Amino acid sequence: MEILVLIGLLVFVIGGCVCVVWASRGGPRWVRVVAAVTLGLGEALRAMDRRSRRSSSGSQSYSDD
């Protein structure tokens, strides 16, 4: 079951990337909407990653085990 979810997610990611490229070449309106959503989600994920890196970098401690 998990593999089907991952395959579905991969299909959505690839489809979003195709729409971004197609929209940059002047695709129909629905392609531009999908591309905008894809780019927005990518920016949101990058921002979340930056925040999590900032908050975890100060709390890590290393030992000589």
C-alpha positions in Angstrom: 0.0 0.0 0.0 2.8 2.4 0.9 4.5 1.8 -2.5 1.2 2.9 -4.2 1.2 6.1 -2.2 4.8 6.8 -3.1 4.2 6.1 -6.8 1.2 8.4 -6.7 3.3 11.2 -5.1 6.0 10.7 -7.7 3.5 11.0 -10.5 2.2 14.3 -9.0 5.8 15.6 -8.6 6.7 14.8 -12.2 3.4 16.2 -13.5 4.1 19.4 -11.6 7.6 19.7 -13.1 6.2 19.1 -16.6 3.6 21.8 -16.0 6.3 24.3 -14.8 8.3 23.7 -18.0 5.2 23.9 -20.2 3.9 27.1 -18.5 7.3 28.7 -19.1 6.7 28.1 -22.8 3.2 29.6 -22.7 0.9 26.7 -22.0 -2.9 26.9 -21.4 -4.2 28.6 -18.2 -4.7 25.4 -16.2 -1.0 24.5 -16.8 0.0 27.9 -15.5 -2.2 27.4 -12.4 -0.7 24.0 -11.7 2.8 25.4 -12.2 2.1 28.2 -9.8 0.9 25.7 -7.2 3.9 23.5 -7.7 6.3 26.5 -7.4 4.5 27.7 -4.3 4.7 24.3 -2.6 8.4 24.1 -3.4 9.0 27.5 -1.8 7.0 26.4 1.3 9.0 23.2 1.6 12.3 25.1 1.3 11.2 27.6 3.9 10.3 24.8 6.3 13.6 23.1 5.7 15.5 26.4 6.4 13.6 26.8 9.7 14.1 23.3 10.8 17.9 23.5 10.0 18.2 26.8 12.0 16.3 25.4 15.0 18.2 22.1 15.1 21.7 23.5 14.4 21.9 25.3 17.8 20.5 22.3 19.8 22.9 19.6 18.5 25.7 18.4 20.8 28.5 16.1 19.7 30.3 13.7 22.0 33.5 11.5 21.6 31.8 8.1 22.0 
